[in-house]
Amino acid sequence: MARLFEYQGKSLFKRKGIPVPEGKFVQSLDEAMEVADELGLPLAVKAQVFGGGRGKAGGILFAEDRESLSQAVNELLGKRFHGAPVEGLLIEQKVAIRKEVYMAVTADPSTRQPVGIVSPKGGVDIEETSEREPTAVFRVSIDILRGFYYYDAMNLLRQGGGLESREMLSLANLFTSLYQVYREYDCKLAEINPLALTDQGAIAVDARVDIDDDALARQTSLHLEVAEEAGERVATLLEIAAGTIDENDHRGSVHFVQIDPDGSYARAEGRVPIGFDCVGAGTSLTTMDELVPLGYYPINFCDSSGNPVGSKLYRITKIIMAQPQIEGYVFVSCVSSQQLDNTARGIIKAFKELYPASGGQPNIPSILVFRGAWDDVALDLFREHGISDGRWIKVLGRDTTEKEAAGIFDALYKEWKESGGLE
């Protein structure tokens, strides 16, 4: 899913009239000081990262004066949370919280409906609250054809208890606005935790908004640079580039994610990082199962299937090979109806641009296994272009199993390493 940073989610909240603290996104100390001059002190300094537990992990600091603001900004910028560095901060007015409430609208796969959720016990420990006190969390299924109205929200809030009448009146209106955010922006989740009750009214102190990947084409106004497989972390530049391949062309699809973006995990485990592409997720998993015990680690997952055109294979091959730490490339197709001659044409074009001096013959161990429709044409194309004659490439056909492919790659890699590799 496409997860928004807190400051982006709050921007959507403001569009729908949900109160949020005044604040600005900054990426430097100078910008933070400008915000202090504009908003005054005290301020909250909040790391903009994905994933939960930010507050407990020290990702939210408070500044009572300019000196403590400088310390907070310097401490948080560049700090790593969930494996990703903090590249930006939300500097906003500190809120005097009297009470915290949890409020969300999310997709419920079991009923195939949105569900509204509220708890009078919001805050950083909401997950523990839902497990420890399930009766403190209240839900209502929402019929999207009917909508979610003020009195629906009121009925749910009355179940929660612990709220005064005037508080429920305010929160009911806010709840319907949150549902509007959920529907208008094709969300999978629109969450406020905590929703702060203050002497000035209810304020969304935090925001989590996740957009449905399949709806991104409708949400061009959000100007999102995302990758559908990135999950909790920030998408890498290569994932963002891969995410554009299917943007305006639905002839087949390409799914790419960097499992180990910098190759550090592979190195720590003593494994060889390799680039990886397969036709079919099942073939990907089976091939991985054969490669990993031999000491190799695919640092990316890629599934190009559904009969994509050659231009898509050209682009994704360039992306896979752009990973500087890889010491090999593996492509294996499943036995399917995908037109493998188009697949071959895309890969050949990429190889010829990547290795012009050798006519497209790679300088790292590479194995390509074509099995399925037009696989014989694919093999002929590699021969005609002279790429199959390369020392460090093997182009194989439909009689090759995943286990055999892994064994052939292993032998090729060892020979390449003994010859000095790229050194």
C-alpha atoms as one frame of an Amber mdcrd trajectory, in Angstrom:
protein
   0.000   0.000   0.000   1.040   3.641  -0.418   1.595   4.986   3.065   1.706
   8.726   3.592   3.956  10.493   6.019   2.249  12.182   8.940   2.531  15.667
   7.441   0.962  14.433   4.184  -1.902  12.760   6.033  -2.558  15.899   8.039
  -2.724  17.874   4.816  -5.617  15.660   3.711  -7.268  16.064   7.110  -7.127
  19.854   6.788  -8.815  19.659   3.397 -11.796  17.996   5.063 -11.928  20.339
   8.036 -10.296  18.047  10.602  -8.340  20.276  13.031  -4.596  19.635  13.205
  -1.801  21.552  14.970  -0.195  24.304  12.940   3.094  23.058  11.591   5.444
  22.632   8.641   7.613  19.917   7.107  11.327  20.776   7.256  14.577  19.149
   6.188  17.153  21.397   7.841  17.871  23.279  11.050  17.506  26.644   9.303
  14.000  25.717   8.130  13.107  24.566  11.647  14.209  27.902  13.104  12.066
  29.739  10.569   9.071  27.691  11.742   9.862  28.630  15.350   9.871  32.302
  14.384   6.527  31.858  12.639   4.679  29.641  15.144   6.413  30.434  18.408
   7.379  28.008  21.159   6.922  25.364  22.575   7.030  23.025  19.573   6.860
  19.307  18.863   9.623  17.909  16.651   8.470  14.703  14.943  10.514  12.355
  12.767   8.707  11.588   9.505   9.060   7.837   9.178   6.857   4.876   8.416
   6.065   2.190  10.953   4.708   2.291  14.490   6.326   2.895  17.844   7.945
   6.163  16.802   7.184   7.914  20.079   8.554   5.134  22.267  11.666   4.925
  20.076  12.500   8.585  20.665  11.183   9.868  17.367   9.158  12.674  18.938
  10.874  15.399  20.943   9.676  18.672  22.422  11.358  22.051  22.349  10.660
  24.761  24.898  13.260  27.171  23.509  15.478  27.639  20.454  18.388  25.766
  22.004  16.340  22.637  22.699  14.819  22.939  19.212  18.297  22.925  17.689
  19.243  19.882  19.758  16.075  18.015  18.776  16.497  18.706  15.057  20.163
  17.682  15.072  19.351  14.521  17.010  16.520  13.367  14.756  17.703  14.269
  11.251  19.629  11.283   9.924  18.636   9.027  12.814  17.445   5.601  11.675
  14.020   4.174  12.468  12.971   0.757  11.171  16.180   0.683   9.138  15.520
   3.960   7.285  17.130   7.357   7.915  15.016  10.340   8.927  15.096  12.759
   5.994  12.453  15.196   7.203  10.706  16.474  10.321   7.294  17.862  11.112
   7.656  20.901  13.354   4.326  21.819  14.879   2.746  23.550  17.836   2.794
  21.537  21.045  -0.725  20.538  22.114  -1.906  20.557  25.726  -3.763  17.245
  25.770  -6.522  16.690  28.296  -7.647  13.298  26.990  -6.676  10.950  24.128
  -9.136   9.111  21.861  -8.484   6.634  19.064 -10.433   6.996  15.815 -10.055
   5.232  12.468 -11.767   4.053   9.316 -10.205   1.012   7.706 -10.934  -1.790
   5.257 -12.283  -5.020   6.748 -11.427  -7.918   4.395 -13.717 -10.303   6.297
 -16.848  -8.272   5.490 -15.519  -6.475   2.386 -16.645  -3.223   3.903 -15.097
  -0.225   5.585 -15.284  -0.304   9.354 -15.329   2.659  11.727 -13.352   2.172
  14.933 -13.226   4.264  18.075 -11.757   3.847  21.529 -11.873   6.243  24.487
  -8.406   4.930  25.380  -6.254   6.217  22.543  -2.526   6.852  22.524   0.697
   4.995  21.927  -0.514   1.807  23.608  -3.673   1.327  21.529  -2.450  -2.050
  20.214  -1.987  -3.307  23.765  -5.356  -1.846  24.742  -7.137  -3.727  21.943
  -5.572  -6.988  23.122  -5.832  -6.387  26.857  -9.253  -4.705  26.822 -11.090
  -5.641  23.627 -14.280  -4.217  25.141 -12.645  -0.768  25.090 -12.558  -0.761
  21.270 -15.826  -0.233  19.389 -16.560  -0.912  15.721 -19.282  -0.435  13.159
 -19.415  -1.765   9.607 -20.172   0.862   6.958 -22.216   0.329   3.809 -20.402
   2.422   1.188 -23.594   2.714  -0.876 -25.406   4.218   2.097 -22.568   6.229
   3.579 -21.609   7.157   7.126 -23.661   9.837   8.819 -23.472  11.987  11.912
 -25.967   9.863  13.830 -24.055   6.678  12.911 -20.972   8.195  14.498 -22.969
   9.307  17.535 -24.337   5.796  18.078 -20.798   4.393  18.000 -19.404   7.064
  20.321 -22.187   6.454  22.862 -21.050   2.824  23.121 -17.578   3.952  24.121
 -18.643   5.838  27.193 -16.381   8.182  29.102 -17.181  11.106  26.814 -19.232
  14.156  27.634 -22.171  15.095  25.419 -20.444  18.145  23.978 -17.362  16.032
  23.224 -19.428  13.441  21.386 -21.113  16.139  19.306 -17.740  17.432  18.142
 -16.243  13.996  17.576 -19.234  12.760  15.555 -18.731  15.527  13.008 -15.025
  14.858  12.935 -15.652  11.110  12.450 -17.772  11.717   9.342 -15.000  13.948
   7.972 -12.497  11.151   8.548 -14.740   8.829   6.554 -14.768  11.399   3.735
 -10.973  11.287   3.701 -11.110   7.492   3.565 -13.527   7.421   0.613 -12.333
  10.379  -1.430  -8.681   9.395  -1.365  -9.195   5.633  -1.836  -7.722   4.773
   1.545  -7.168   1.416   3.124  -6.707   3.177   6.439  -7.384   6.676   7.760
  -6.382   6.811  11.422  -6.038   9.442  14.130  -4.097   8.319  17.173  -4.242
  10.198  19.321  -7.195  12.440  18.693  -6.538  14.957  21.447  -9.323  16.536
  23.471  -8.144  19.973  24.553  -9.670  23.094  26.042  -9.834  24.421  22.468
 -11.600  21.334  21.114 -10.576  18.093  19.359  -7.286  18.090  17.430  -5.710
  15.320  15.359  -2.269  15.126  16.919  -1.135  12.300  14.627  -2.233  10.980
  11.246  -1.794   7.695   9.480  -3.171   7.415   5.956  -2.618   4.421   3.662
  -3.782   4.666   0.046  -4.876   1.638  -1.989  -2.142   0.925  -4.557  -4.704
   0.032  -7.207  -6.263   3.496  -6.912  -3.105   5.577  -7.295  -3.974   6.384
 -10.912  -7.002   8.276  -9.581  -5.012  10.141  -6.951  -2.681  12.163  -9.136
  -3.292  15.280  -7.011  -1.347  13.661  -4.175   1.852  13.540  -6.283   2.992
  10.368  -4.559   6.276   8.668  -5.313   5.651   5.212  -3.961   6.295   1.555
  -4.605   3.538  -0.882  -3.848   5.822  -3.497  -2.298   7.895  -1.249  -0.044
   5.756  -1.886   3.040   6.792  -0.186   6.269   9.921   1.494   4.948  10.413
   4.324   2.474  10.543   3.181  -1.140  14.005   3.180  -2.723  14.733   5.137
  -5.887  14.833   1.911  -7.905  11.479   0.802  -6.467   9.977   4.166  -7.365
  11.354   3.840 -10.894   9.967   0.311 -11.200   6.607   1.514  -9.914   6.191
   3.673 -13.022   6.586   0.790 -15.497   2.922  -0.265 -15.346   1.637   3.281
 -14.877   0.247   3.878 -18.375   0.517   0.407 -19.873  -1.466  -2.549 -18.573
  -0.133  -5.152 -21.005   1.249  -7.493 -18.374   2.786  -6.355 -15.127   6.098
  -6.031 -13.333   6.405  -6.240  -9.539   9.775  -5.271  -8.086  10.954  -4.843
  -4.499  14.428  -4.614  -3.026  14.570  -7.201  -0.278  18.059  -6.113   0.753
  18.569  -2.646  -0.789  22.218  -2.176   0.143  23.229  -5.846   0.232  24.147
  -5.586   3.907  22.014  -8.538   4.973  23.481 -10.792   2.302  27.001  -9.817
   3.310  26.273 -10.262   7.018  24.972 -13.763   6.307  27.993 -14.584   4.170
  25.932 -14.901   0.982  26.523 -13.597  -2.518  24.089 -10.810  -3.540  22.492
 -11.377  -6.946  19.901  -9.671  -9.156  16.778 -11.711  -9.763  13.802 -11.856
 -12.137  11.264 -14.602 -12.707   8.048 -15.146 -14.618   5.536 -16.210 -11.959
   5.772 -15.865  -8.189   5.804 -19.637  -7.693   8.834 -20.002  -9.926  10.497
 -17.144  -8.026  10.068 -18.884  -4.683  11.165 -22.270  -6.023  14.263 -20.793
  -7.633  15.121 -18.880  -4.465  14.817 -22.111  -2.491  17.456 -23.652  -4.740
  19.838 -20.678  -4.797  19.938 -19.770  -1.107  21.356 -23.119   0.157  24.156
 -22.736  -2.396  25.199 -19.441  -0.813  23.363 -16.867  -2.942  20.856 -14.242
  -1.872  18.517 -12.466  -4.312  18.598  -8.891  -3.026  15.491  -8.066  -5.034
  12.254  -9.861  -5.816  10.853  -9.381  -9.297   7.887 -11.053 -10.952   7.258
 -10.058 -14.570   4.137 -11.866 -15.716   0.800 -11.554 -17.483   2.547 -11.325
 -20.888   4.256  -7.915 -20.531   5.590  -6.242 -23.648   9.312  -6.181 -24.370
   9.676  -2.556 -23.286   8.704  -3.503 -19.742  11.341  -6.239 -19.594  13.878
  -3.784 -20.992  13.147  -1.272 -18.225  13.041  -3.757 -15.354  16.262  -5.451
 -16.493  18.023  -2.075 -16.467  16.671  -1.470 -12.954  17.758  -4.871 -11.639
  21.239  -4.491 -13.115  21.515  -0.974 -11.635  22.013  -2.520  -8.189  25.790
  -1.978  -7.832  26.359  -4.689  -5.255  25.113  -7.663  -7.303  27.563 -10.339
  -8.405  25.225 -12.213 -10.696  21.888 -12.181 -12.517  19.272 -14.931 -12.672
  16.176 -15.008 -14.883  13.842 -18.025 -14.902  10.421 -18.280 -16.512   7.668
 -20.639 -15.535   6.041 -22.802 -18.200   3.278 -20.433 -19.239   1.632 -18.766
 -22.207   3.744 -15.619 -21.822   5.254 -14.638 -25.165   8.900 -15.194 -24.290
  10.284 -13.809 -27.546   9.094 -10.364 -26.430  10.659 -10.993 -23.034  13.942
 -11.897 -24.726  13.887  -8.798 -26.937  13.537  -6.555 -23.893  16.395  -8.227
 -22.026  18.635  -8.222 -25.105  18.124  -4.493 -25.648  18.981  -3.829 -22.002
  22.112  -6.012 -22.158  23.329  -4.296 -25.330  23.034  -0.903 -23.685  24.606
  -2.087 -20.445  27.533  -3.887 -22.123  28.146  -2.109 -25.451  31.824  -3.101
 -25.700  30.977  -6.818 -25.735  27.823  -6.548 -27.826  25.590  -7.300 -24.861
  27.583 -10.073 -23.217  27.478  -9.450 -19.435  30.615  -9.279 -17.307  28.970
 -10.940 -14.293  27.692 -14.537 -14.168  24.215 -14.572 -15.695  21.780 -17.364
 -16.394  18.516 -17.107 -18.308  16.031 -19.966 -18.506  13.211 -19.690 -21.060
  10.372 -22.189 -20.669   6.988 -21.747 -22.294   5.437 -20.094 -25.330   7.943
 -18.967 -28.003  10.853 -20.147 -25.853  12.619 -21.517 -28.947  12.423 -18.087
 -30.574  13.834 -16.513 -27.400  16.849 -18.844 -27.519  17.371 -18.103 -31.221
  17.325 -14.365 -30.574  20.123 -14.607 -28.001  22.159 -16.681 -30.439  21.524
 -14.307 -33.350  22.697 -11.351 -31.313  25.814 -13.231 -30.209  25.019 -12.862
 -26.526  24.795 -16.621 -25.872  28.467 -16.919 -26.839  29.544 -14.828 -23.863
  31.823 -16.456 -21.312  29.713 -15.465 -18.327  26.213 -16.170 -19.607  24.144
 -19.337 -20.051  20.859 -19.213 -21.969  18.839 -22.378 -21.371  15.547 -23.868
 -22.496  12.463 -25.665 -21.261  14.216 -28.854 -20.144  16.035 -27.002 -17.349
  14.585 -27.328 -13.847  14.969 -24.732 -11.122  17.405 -27.010  -9.291  19.505
 -27.494 -12.431  19.455 -23.756 -13.116  20.763 -23.034  -9.619  23.514 -25.618
 -10.019  24.596 -24.209 -13.389  24.670 -20.690 -11.968  26.721 -21.895  -8.995
  29.344 -23.455 -11.268  29.437 -20.342 -13.469  29.837 -18.047 -10.463  32.686
 -20.099  -9.009  34.522 -20.038 -12.340  33.985 -16.275 -12.580  35.242 -15.759
  -9.034  38.338 -17.883  -9.619  39.145 -15.797 -12.702  39.177 -12.647 -10.577
  35.587 -11.496 -11.125  35.357  -7.790 -11.906  38.761  -7.030 -10.412
